[in-house]
Amino acid sequence: MTPEELAIRKKLLSGINTSYNELIAKRQAQDEELYFSHNGKVIGIKARDLKPIDINHHIC
């Protein structure tokens, strides 16, 4: 990847990280569930059971 592509990738990942963590925080404050697809099935998970993540730590 070029330096420009890497910079764009970093910005995109940062935005995704921020959005995900804000979503979790809001849903935790309202004690709501988030819904995900897992093995072709839709499952609900209480937001309080999810932890904020640092996407830059998990993806190289």
C-alpha positions, 0 to 999 in steps of 0.5 A: 500500500502507498503512504496515502492509502495507509493514511486513509486506512488509518483514518477509516479504522479510527472512525470505525473504532470511534463509532463502534465504541460510542454505539456501545456506550449509548446502548449500555447507558440505555441497557439495550441489546445489540443484534449481530449475525452469527452462523446465519442466525441473528442474535441479541447481546446485552450491550453491558456484556460488550467491552469497548475495543481499540481496533488499531490494537487488533488489526495490523 
